[in-house]
Amino acid sequence: MFYVYVLRCADDSLYTGYTTDVQRRVKQHNDGKGAKYTKPRRPVTLVRQECYETQTEAMQREYEIKQLPKSRKEALLKND
């Protein structure tokens, strides 16, 4: 399974990524070994995850979320 996840950074920004292991990836971000974007914005908190059967589906959804303005991302989070 592949997962798309959204993190809330310490500066209240949002970061979206995909992985096969959400908890491991969140730990990597918090350890400073994740994306360049999250390294100076730690700690990060997992605020959403979605599950997909294929890597292609997960990557497409990640891209879709990344294209949204922050207001739409926040609305997506409130729908959980």
Phi and psi in degrees as a GROMACS rama.xvg file:
@    title "Ramachandran Plot"
@    xaxis  label "Phi"
@    yaxis  label "Psi"
@TYPE xy
-121.599  143.584  PHE-2
-124.473  140.369  TYR-3
-103.183  133.807  VAL-4
-131.805  152.732  TYR-5
-123.371  130.736  VAL-6
-112.094  143.775  LEU-7
-100.64  123.313  ARG-8
-86.1528  166.848  CYS-9
-60.3464  -27.235  ALA-10
-89.1259  12.1997  ASP-11
73.5103  8.75941  ASP-12
-80.2671  167.353  SER-13
-117.534  141.509  LEU-14
-126.296  135.403  TYR-15
-119.365  138.09  THR-16
-151.01  -179.641  GLY-17
-135.15  155.118  TYR-18
-164.013  173.809  THR-19
-101.145  -10.3574  THR-20
-143.601  97.8839  ASP-21
-63.4099  -46.8169  VAL-22
-63.4752  -41.2897  GLN-23
-62.202  -41.5848  ARG-24
-67.809  -42.0857  ARG-25
-61.2408  -41.8079  VAL-26
-61.6891  -41.9064  LYS-27
-60.2823  -43.9919  GLN-28
-59.4888  -46.5447  HIS-29
-70.5956  -23.1528  ASN-30
-85.7174  0.12414  ASP-31
81.3802  12.7577  GLY-32
-110.416  14.3432  LYS-33
-92.9816  -140.028  GLY-34
-73.51  153.187  ALA-35
-55.7308  -37.112  LYS-36
-60.7019  -42.1014  TYR-37
-84.2883  -20.728  THR-38
-53.4548  -49.2562  LYS-39
-83.7363  1.72339  PRO-40
-114.928  24.6638  ARG-41
-79.7009  155.136  ARG-42
-79.8706  160.03  PRO-43
-112.809  153.501  VAL-44
-128.168  134.082  THR-45
-71.2076  124.812  LEU-46
-118.799  -12.2254  VAL-47
-162.424  145.026  ARG-48
-145.369  146.147  GLN-49
-131.137  147.257  GLU-50
-110.391  138.1  CYS-51
-136.682  150.003  TYR-52
-77.7683  -29.3537  GLU-53
-122.642  154.939  THR-54
-63.3796  -37.8906  GLN-55
-60.3879  -45.3205  THR-56
-61.0931  -43.5451  GLU-57
-64.5088  -43.4606  ALA-58
-64.9671  -38.4396  MET-59
-64.7761  -42.6393  GLN-60
-67.7987  -40.0288  ARG-61
-57.3256  -47.5735  GLU-62
-61.45  -42.901  TYR-63
-59.2342  -46.8921  GLU-64
-65.2132  -42.1301  ILE-65
-62.3222  -25.5831  LYS-66
-79.8951  -14.5887  GLN-67
-73.6375  145.212  LEU-68
-68.5368  159.164  PRO-69
-56.5873  -36.7092  LYS-70
-61.3436  -38.4406  SER-71
-71.9238  -35.177  ARG-72
-64.4889  -43.2949  LYS-73
-61.8807  -40.1001  GLU-74
-63.4547  -38.9771  ALA-75
-60.9407  -41.0263  LEU-76
-67.4922  -33.8535  LEU-77
-73.8293  -18.4536  LYS-78
-80.1975  -3.00025  ASN-79
